[in-house]
Amino acid sequence: MKKIAFVALIALLAACSNNDEEKKMILGKWQYDPARMTEEFRKNKPSPQEQVALERFVMMYQNDAFIFEEDGSMSVTTPNGATLNGSWEISPDAKTLFMNLGSEIPNTITKLTNEELVLAADTTRRSKYTRVLKKVEGPAPTE
């Protein structure tokens, strides 16, 4: 019986802390992907006013860069040179990205690959839209 409990504990610990692959995938420079954001938004059949609001959001932020570093630091830079510095972390189950740029904000990850990061909309905060980011610079994918 002790052997079964030990094996179950090891399996649970491995499942809870094995987000190394996701951590490697997120490293690098990311920007919003306007076409993919619009595609995701249209799935919800937005009103014309909501569509205009999304277009404004994308126009304002499409050139911002999110840079995730291996040491857990991050920065967000704007085309006019403004920079916000902070930190990031992925939950042990790799389903939540925590970004701290003054206050820690959890973001639900719905997709993460070496090329694309999709963060779910959160209507309880200012993230009304599914945010789709594309990697524009970063480490080469590991096989």
Secondary structure as the mmCIF struct_conf table of DSSP 4:
data_model
#
loop_
_struct_conf.conf_type_id
_struct_conf.id
_struct_conf.beg_label_comp_id
_struct_conf.beg_label_asym_id
_struct_conf.beg_label_seq_id
_struct_conf.end_label_comp_id
_struct_conf.end_label_asym_id
_struct_conf.end_label_seq_id
HELX_RH_AL_P HELX_RH_AL_P1 LYS A 2 SER A 17
HELX_RH_AL_P HELX_RH_AL_P2 ASP A 20 ILE A 26
STRN STRN1 GLY A 28 TYR A 32
HELX_RH_AL_P HELX_RH_AL_P3 PRO A 34 ARG A 42
TURN_TY1_P TURN_TY1_P1 LYS A 43 ASN A 44
HELX_RH_AL_P HELX_RH_AL_P4 PRO A 48 TYR A 61
TURN_TY1_P TURN_TY1_P2 GLN A 62 ASN A 63
STRN STRN2 ALA A 65 PHE A 68
TURN_TY1_P TURN_TY1_P3 GLU A 70 ASP A 71
BEND BEND1 GLY A 72 GLY A 72
STRN STRN3 SER A 73 THR A 77
TURN_TY1_P TURN_TY1_P4 PRO A 79 ASN A 80
BEND BEND2 GLY A 81 GLY A 81
STRN STRN4 THR A 83 ILE A 90
TURN_TY1_P TURN_TY1_P5 PRO A 92 ASP A 93
BEND BEND3 ALA A 94 ALA A 94
STRN STRN5 THR A 96 ASN A 100
BEND BEND4 LEU A 101 SER A 103
STRN STRN6 GLU A 104 LEU A 112
BEND BEND5 ASN A 114 GLU A 115
STRN STRN7 GLU A 116 LEU A 119
STRN STRN8 ASP A 122 ASP A 122
TURN_TY1_P TURN_TY1_P6 THR A 123 ARG A 126
STRN STRN9 SER A 127 SER A 127
BEND BEND6 TYR A 129 TYR A 129
STRN STRN10 ARG A 131 GLU A 137
HELX_LH_PP_P HELX_LH_PP_P1 PRO A 139 THR A 142
#
